[in-house]
């Protein structure tokens, strides 16, 4: 009986590392999150927060190079000022959110 428990114990010890096949990087990968039923918005938010914690710059769809031209940049700011529902892509980028309007919003 002791031999059986000893053999079962050895098998359990050797089988334990097989369950540790996922790392943190694996569990936050796009494929893993997508296959486990998370939406695209959650996948993007997860990768944005991981990049933000790591200090890596992230480029949003709304932050294209063409939007940095002076005329287009000011027109976008004007339309965003008129329509507050327009998404400027700064949800995860800007933690200093001002709730009042100011002169530099335009």
VMD Tcl script that builds the backbone (N, CA, C; Angstrom):
set m [mol new atoms 318]
animate dup $m
set s [atomselect $m all]
$s set {name element resname resid chain x y z} {
  {N N UNK 1 A 0.825 -1.193 0.000}
  {CA C UNK 1 A 0.000 0.000 0.000}
  {C C UNK 1 A 0.866 1.252 0.000}
  {N N UNK 2 A 1.972 1.198 0.770}
  {CA C UNK 2 A 2.870 2.352 0.819}
  {C C UNK 2 A 3.544 2.572 -0.528}
  {N N UNK 3 A 3.844 1.470 -1.202}
  {CA C UNK 3 A 4.473 1.604 -2.519}
  {C C UNK 3 A 3.525 2.280 -3.516}
  {N N UNK 4 A 2.256 1.949 -3.434}
  {CA C UNK 4 A 1.283 2.540 -4.346}
  {C C UNK 4 A 1.169 4.048 -4.096}
  {N N UNK 5 A 1.073 4.441 -2.810}
  {CA C UNK 5 A 1.014 5.870 -2.499}
  {C C UNK 5 A 2.278 6.586 -2.925}
  {N N UNK 6 A 3.416 5.912 -2.764}
  {CA C UNK 6 A 4.680 6.503 -3.171}
  {C C UNK 6 A 4.715 6.700 -4.688}
  {N N UNK 7 A 4.281 5.704 -5.430}
  {CA C UNK 7 A 4.272 5.797 -6.893}
  {C C UNK 7 A 3.264 6.851 -7.359}
  {N N UNK 8 A 2.084 6.890 -6.738}
  {CA C UNK 8 A 1.088 7.903 -7.099}
  {C C UNK 8 A 1.604 9.290 -6.764}
  {N N UNK 9 A 2.290 9.430 -5.641}
  {CA C UNK 9 A 2.874 10.713 -5.270}
  {C C UNK 9 A 3.936 11.160 -6.258}
  {N N UNK 10 A 4.797 10.249 -6.690}
  {CA C UNK 10 A 5.817 10.584 -7.692}
  {C C UNK 10 A 5.179 10.981 -9.020}
  {N N UNK 11 A 4.139 10.250 -9.430}
  {CA C UNK 11 A 3.457 10.598 -10.673}
  {C C UNK 11 A 2.804 11.976 -10.573}
  {N N UNK 12 A 2.236 12.294 -9.408}
  {CA C UNK 12 A 1.616 13.606 -9.234}
  {C C UNK 12 A 2.663 14.712 -9.286}
  {N N UNK 13 A 3.819 14.492 -8.693}
  {CA C UNK 13 A 4.885 15.499 -8.713}
  {C C UNK 13 A 5.369 15.735 -10.138}
  {N N UNK 14 A 5.512 14.686 -10.898}
  {CA C UNK 14 A 5.994 14.842 -12.263}
  {C C UNK 14 A 4.904 15.374 -13.202}
  {N N UNK 15 A 3.631 15.201 -12.838}
  {CA C UNK 15 A 2.544 15.676 -13.680}
  {C C UNK 15 A 2.216 17.146 -13.411}
  {N N UNK 16 A 2.577 17.688 -12.272}
  {CA C UNK 16 A 2.246 19.068 -11.940}
  {C C UNK 16 A 2.807 20.098 -12.916}
  {N N UNK 17 A 4.052 19.992 -13.354}
  {CA C UNK 17 A 4.537 21.001 -14.305}
  {C C UNK 17 A 3.776 21.014 -15.629}
  {N N UNK 18 A 3.101 19.935 -15.973}
  {CA C UNK 18 A 2.337 19.897 -17.212}
  {C C UNK 18 A 1.151 20.848 -17.164}
  {N N UNK 19 A 0.641 21.162 -15.978}
  {CA C UNK 19 A -0.493 22.067 -15.853}
  {C C UNK 19 A -0.065 23.531 -15.929}
  {N N UNK 20 A 1.209 23.819 -15.816}
  {CA C UNK 20 A 1.700 25.202 -15.842}
  {C C UNK 20 A 2.192 25.569 -17.237}
  {N N UNK 21 A 1.386 25.272 -18.236}
  {CA C UNK 21 A 1.816 25.528 -19.599}
  {C C UNK 21 A 1.508 26.938 -20.074}
  {N N UNK 22 A 0.674 27.696 -19.352}
  {CA C UNK 22 A 0.336 29.051 -19.752}
  {C C UNK 22 A 1.086 30.067 -18.907}
  {N N UNK 23 A 1.675 31.027 -19.579}
  {CA C UNK 23 A 2.334 32.120 -18.875}
  {C C UNK 23 A 1.424 33.343 -18.915}
  {N N UNK 24 A 1.829 34.400 -18.258}
  {CA C UNK 24 A 1.036 35.631 -18.284}
  {C C UNK 24 A 0.969 36.184 -19.698}
  {N N UNK 25 A 2.070 36.113 -20.417}
  {CA C UNK 25 A 2.066 36.601 -21.801}
  {C C UNK 25 A 1.099 35.801 -22.677}
  {N N UNK 26 A 0.981 34.511 -22.392}
  {CA C UNK 26 A 0.032 33.705 -23.156}
  {C C UNK 26 A -1.410 34.096 -22.861}
  {N N UNK 27 A -1.708 34.391 -21.603}
  {CA C UNK 27 A -3.094 34.669 -21.236}
  {C C UNK 27 A -3.565 36.056 -21.659}
  {N N UNK 28 A -2.648 36.940 -22.043}
  {CA C UNK 28 A -3.081 38.252 -22.533}
  {C C UNK 28 A -2.860 38.400 -24.034}
  {N N UNK 29 A -2.545 37.313 -24.685}
  {CA C UNK 29 A -2.371 37.394 -26.137}
  {C C UNK 29 A -3.738 37.538 -26.813}
  {N N UNK 30 A -3.739 38.099 -28.009}
  {CA C UNK 30 A -4.991 38.353 -28.721}
  {C C UNK 30 A -5.745 37.061 -29.019}
  {N N UNK 31 A -5.014 36.037 -29.444}
  {CA C UNK 31 A -5.663 34.776 -29.789}
  {C C UNK 31 A -6.310 34.125 -28.573}
  {N N UNK 32 A -5.611 34.132 -27.446}
  {CA C UNK 32 A -6.140 33.515 -26.229}
  {C C UNK 32 A -7.409 34.227 -25.771}
  {N N UNK 33 A -7.360 35.567 -25.730}
  {CA C UNK 33 A -8.528 36.316 -25.284}
  {C C UNK 33 A -9.695 36.141 -26.247}
  {N N UNK 34 A -9.404 36.136 -27.549}
  {CA C UNK 34 A -10.454 35.983 -28.555}
  {C C UNK 34 A -11.084 34.589 -28.469}
  {N N UNK 35 A -10.259 33.550 -28.278}
  {CA C UNK 35 A -10.774 32.182 -28.202}
  {C C UNK 35 A -11.558 31.928 -26.925}
  {N N UNK 36 A -11.362 32.727 -25.907}
  {CA C UNK 36 A -12.095 32.553 -24.658}
  {C C UNK 36 A -13.304 33.476 -24.571}
  {N N UNK 37 A -13.709 34.072 -25.683}
  {CA C UNK 37 A -14.972 34.773 -25.768}
  {C C UNK 37 A -14.945 36.247 -25.433}
  {N N UNK 38 A -13.770 36.853 -25.319}
  {CA C UNK 38 A -13.710 38.288 -25.033}
  {C C UNK 38 A -13.895 39.086 -26.315}
  {N N UNK 39 A -14.478 40.255 -26.183}
  {CA C UNK 39 A -14.760 41.080 -27.356}
  {C C UNK 39 A -13.497 41.800 -27.821}
  {N N UNK 40 A -13.584 42.406 -29.002}
  {CA C UNK 40 A -12.452 43.151 -29.549}
  {C C UNK 40 A -12.110 44.356 -28.682}
  {N N UNK 41 A -13.124 44.975 -28.092}
  {CA C UNK 41 A -12.879 46.141 -27.243}
  {C C UNK 41 A -12.087 45.758 -25.998}
  {N N UNK 42 A -12.394 44.611 -25.410}
  {CA C UNK 42 A -11.649 44.152 -24.228}
  {C C UNK 42 A -10.229 43.783 -24.607}
  {N N UNK 43 A -10.052 43.180 -25.761}
  {CA C UNK 43 A -8.700 42.815 -26.214}
  {C C UNK 43 A -7.860 44.074 -26.417}
  {N N UNK 44 A -8.457 45.102 -27.078}
  {CA C UNK 44 A -7.730 46.364 -27.275}
  {C C UNK 44 A -7.425 47.045 -25.950}
  {N N UNK 45 A -8.398 47.059 -25.038}
  {CA C UNK 45 A -8.191 47.701 -23.735}
  {C C UNK 45 A -7.119 46.983 -22.934}
  {N N UNK 46 A -7.082 45.664 -23.023}
  {CA C UNK 46 A -6.051 44.897 -22.323}
  {C C UNK 46 A -4.678 45.224 -22.866}
  {N N UNK 47 A -4.542 45.261 -24.172}
  {CA C UNK 47 A -3.236 45.554 -24.761}
  {C C UNK 47 A -2.828 47.012 -24.539}
  {N N UNK 48 A -3.798 47.906 -24.513}
  {CA C UNK 48 A -3.475 49.305 -24.206}
  {C C UNK 48 A -2.967 49.447 -22.777}
  {N N UNK 49 A -3.623 48.779 -21.835}
  {CA C UNK 49 A -3.201 48.894 -20.437}
  {C C UNK 49 A -1.859 48.216 -20.205}
  {N N UNK 50 A -1.596 47.095 -20.872}
  {CA C UNK 50 A -0.295 46.434 -20.739}
  {C C UNK 50 A 0.803 47.309 -21.330}
  {N N UNK 51 A 0.543 47.927 -22.475}
  {CA C UNK 51 A 1.531 48.818 -23.084}
  {C C UNK 51 A 1.738 50.059 -22.227}
  {N N UNK 52 A 0.679 50.533 -21.615}
  {CA C UNK 52 A 0.790 51.714 -20.763}
  {C C UNK 52 A 1.612 51.400 -19.517}
  {N N UNK 53 A 1.413 50.233 -18.931}
  {CA C UNK 53 A 2.188 49.821 -17.764}
  {C C UNK 53 A 3.650 49.628 -18.137}
  {N N UNK 54 A 3.894 49.083 -19.323}
  {CA C UNK 54 A 5.270 48.843 -19.775}
  {C C UNK 54 A 5.960 50.111 -20.235}
  {N N UNK 55 A 5.213 51.177 -20.438}
  {CA C UNK 55 A 5.790 52.427 -20.900}
  {C C UNK 55 A 6.019 52.469 -22.397}
  {N N UNK 56 A 5.326 51.618 -23.132}
  {CA C UNK 56 A 5.476 51.588 -24.585}
  {C C UNK 56 A 4.474 52.544 -25.224}
  {N N UNK 57 A 4.871 53.256 -26.254}
  {CA C UNK 57 A 3.906 54.135 -26.924}
  {C C UNK 57 A 2.926 53.312 -27.763}
  {N N UNK 58 A 1.698 53.718 -27.750}
  {CA C UNK 58 A 0.684 53.031 -28.544}
  {C C UNK 58 A 0.073 54.021 -29.525}
  {N N UNK 59 A -0.238 53.539 -30.704}
  {CA C UNK 59 A -0.833 54.381 -31.738}
  {C C UNK 59 A -2.260 53.909 -31.955}
  {N N UNK 60 A -3.180 54.812 -31.757}
  {CA C UNK 60 A -4.591 54.503 -31.965}
  {C C UNK 60 A -4.955 54.735 -33.425}
  {N N UNK 61 A -6.103 54.243 -33.807}
  {CA C UNK 61 A -6.595 54.461 -35.158}
  {C C UNK 61 A -6.815 55.957 -35.383}
  {N N UNK 62 A -7.256 56.678 -34.367}
  {CA C UNK 62 A -7.534 58.107 -34.499}
  {C C UNK 62 A -6.276 58.961 -34.442}
  {N N UNK 63 A -5.119 58.365 -34.205}
  {CA C UNK 63 A -3.868 59.119 -34.089}
  {C C UNK 63 A -2.982 58.924 -35.312}
  {N N UNK 64 A -3.554 58.984 -36.471}
  {CA C UNK 64 A -2.783 58.815 -37.696}
  {C C UNK 64 A -1.927 60.047 -37.951}
  {N N UNK 65 A -0.927 59.889 -38.783}
  {CA C UNK 65 A -0.035 61.009 -39.093}
  {C C UNK 65 A -0.766 62.128 -39.822}
  {N N UNK 66 A -1.758 61.775 -40.611}
  {CA C UNK 66 A -2.481 62.817 -41.351}
  {C C UNK 66 A -3.259 63.729 -40.409}
  {N N UNK 67 A -3.604 63.249 -39.226}
  {CA C UNK 67 A -4.332 64.070 -38.258}
  {C C UNK 67 A -3.424 65.082 -37.565}
  {N N UNK 68 A -2.128 64.971 -37.722}
  {CA C UNK 68 A -1.203 65.900 -37.083}
  {C C UNK 68 A -0.910 67.127 -37.932}
  {N N UNK 69 A -1.478 67.213 -39.123}
  {CA C UNK 69 A -1.332 68.419 -39.929}
  {C C UNK 69 A -2.088 69.545 -39.231}
  {N N UNK 70 A -1.550 70.753 -39.215}
  {CA C UNK 70 A -2.157 71.827 -38.417}
  {C C UNK 70 A -3.620 72.111 -38.738}
  {N N UNK 71 A -3.978 72.190 -40.009}
  {CA C UNK 71 A -5.350 72.532 -40.375}
  {C C UNK 71 A -6.301 71.408 -39.969}
  {N N UNK 72 A -5.938 70.185 -40.304}
  {CA C UNK 72 A -6.791 69.042 -39.991}
  {C C UNK 72 A -6.894 68.853 -38.482}
  {N N UNK 73 A -5.805 69.077 -37.787}
  {CA C UNK 73 A -5.794 68.930 -36.338}
  {C C UNK 73 A -6.780 69.899 -35.680}
  {N N UNK 74 A -6.780 71.136 -36.118}
  {CA C UNK 74 A -7.681 72.121 -35.535}
  {C C UNK 74 A -9.132 71.895 -35.957}
  {N N UNK 75 A -9.345 71.438 -37.181}
  {CA C UNK 75 A -10.704 71.114 -37.611}
  {C C UNK 75 A -11.274 69.943 -36.793}
  {N N UNK 76 A -10.461 68.933 -36.557}
  {CA C UNK 76 A -10.909 67.801 -35.743}
  {C C UNK 76 A -11.230 68.251 -34.332}
  {N N UNK 77 A -10.381 69.097 -33.753}
  {CA C UNK 77 A -10.656 69.596 -32.400}
  {C C UNK 77 A -11.953 70.407 -32.367}
  {N N UNK 78 A -12.192 71.194 -33.409}
  {CA C UNK 78 A -13.416 71.986 -33.477}
  {C C UNK 78 A -14.642 71.076 -33.550}
  {N N UNK 79 A -14.604 70.049 -34.424}
  {CA C UNK 79 A -15.746 69.153 -34.545}
  {C C UNK 79 A -15.929 68.311 -33.287}
  {N N UNK 80 A -14.845 67.970 -32.623}
  {CA C UNK 80 A -14.969 67.242 -31.361}
  {C C UNK 80 A -15.551 68.129 -30.273}
  {N N UNK 81 A -15.272 69.415 -30.347}
  {CA C UNK 81 A -15.842 70.358 -29.382}
  {C C UNK 81 A -17.342 70.517 -29.606}
  {N N UNK 82 A -17.744 70.529 -30.872}
  {CA C UNK 82 A -19.165 70.666 -31.199}
  {C C UNK 82 A -19.917 69.380 -30.864}
  {N N UNK 83 A -19.341 68.243 -31.207}
  {CA C UNK 83 A -19.990 66.952 -30.977}
  {C C UNK 83 A -19.215 66.183 -29.911}
  {N N UNK 84 A -19.633 66.236 -28.655}
  {CA C UNK 84 A -18.881 65.548 -27.598}
  {C C UNK 84 A -18.913 64.027 -27.707}
  {N N UNK 85 A -19.836 63.479 -28.494}
  {CA C UNK 85 A -19.909 62.032 -28.641}
  {C C UNK 85 A -18.847 61.492 -29.596}
  {N N UNK 86 A -18.180 62.380 -30.311}
  {CA C UNK 86 A -17.146 61.948 -31.249}
  {C C UNK 86 A -15.940 61.436 -30.480}
  {N N UNK 87 A -15.493 60.237 -30.809}
  {CA C UNK 87 A -14.393 59.616 -30.089}
  {C C UNK 87 A -13.063 60.131 -30.625}
  {N N UNK 88 A -12.241 60.680 -29.755}
  {CA C UNK 88 A -10.934 61.163 -30.179}
  {C C UNK 88 A -9.821 60.191 -29.850}
  {N N UNK 89 A -10.144 59.025 -29.306}
  {CA C UNK 89 A -9.140 58.009 -29.020}
  {C C UNK 89 A -8.310 58.281 -27.795}
  {N N UNK 90 A -8.740 59.183 -26.946}
  {CA C UNK 90 A -7.928 59.515 -25.774}
  {C C UNK 90 A -8.456 58.889 -24.497}
  {N N UNK 91 A -9.312 57.885 -24.604}
  {CA C UNK 91 A -9.874 57.270 -23.410}
  {C C UNK 91 A -8.789 56.664 -22.530}
  {N N UNK 92 A -7.867 55.936 -23.122}
  {CA C UNK 92 A -6.786 55.318 -22.345}
  {C C UNK 92 A -5.530 56.157 -22.349}
  {N N UNK 93 A -5.457 57.168 -23.191}
  {CA C UNK 93 A -4.226 57.940 -23.299}
  {C C UNK 93 A -4.149 59.091 -22.323}
  {N N UNK 94 A -5.273 59.638 -21.910}
  {CA C UNK 94 A -5.270 60.854 -21.118}
  {C C UNK 94 A -5.932 60.593 -19.775}
  {N N UNK 95 A -5.142 60.627 -18.709}
  {CA C UNK 95 A -5.705 60.419 -17.381}
  {C C UNK 95 A -6.115 61.735 -16.736}
  {N N UNK 96 A -5.651 62.853 -17.237}
  {CA C UNK 96 A -6.022 64.162 -16.711}
  {C C UNK 96 A -7.202 64.695 -17.509}
  {N N UNK 97 A -8.367 64.199 -17.189}
  {CA C UNK 97 A -9.561 64.566 -17.934}
  {C C UNK 97 A -10.166 65.807 -17.310}
  {N N UNK 98 A -10.314 66.853 -18.105}
  {CA C UNK 98 A -10.945 68.085 -17.650}
  {C C UNK 98 A -12.425 68.022 -17.985}
  {N N UNK 99 A -13.256 68.254 -16.985}
  {CA C UNK 99 A -14.697 68.171 -17.215}
  {C C UNK 99 A -15.294 69.497 -17.643}
  {N N UNK 100 A -14.525 70.565 -17.609}
  {CA C UNK 100 A -15.014 71.869 -18.055}
  {C C UNK 100 A -14.290 72.260 -19.333}
  {N N UNK 101 A -14.938 73.067 -20.126}
  {CA C UNK 101 A -14.307 73.516 -21.361}
  {C C UNK 101 A -13.364 74.658 -21.072}
  {N N UNK 102 A -12.310 74.709 -21.875}
  {CA C UNK 102 A -11.295 75.750 -21.723}
  {C C UNK 102 A -10.924 76.302 -23.090}
  {N N UNK 103 A -10.125 77.351 -23.100}
  {CA C UNK 103 A -9.752 77.980 -24.364}
  {C C UNK 103 A -8.860 77.070 -25.219}
  {N N UNK 104 A -8.079 76.190 -24.590}
  {CA C UNK 104 A -7.179 75.350 -25.383}
  {C C UNK 104 A -7.841 74.073 -25.886}
  {N N UNK 105 A -9.142 73.918 -25.691}
  {CA C UNK 105 A -9.858 72.771 -26.251}
  {C C UNK 105 A -10.020 72.899 -27.764}
  {N N UNK 106 A -10.003 74.106 -28.255}
  {CA C UNK 106 A -10.176 74.293 -29.694}
  {C C UNK 106 A -8.885 74.262 -30.370}
}
mol reanalyze $m
mol bondsrecalc $m
mol representation Tube
mol addrep $m
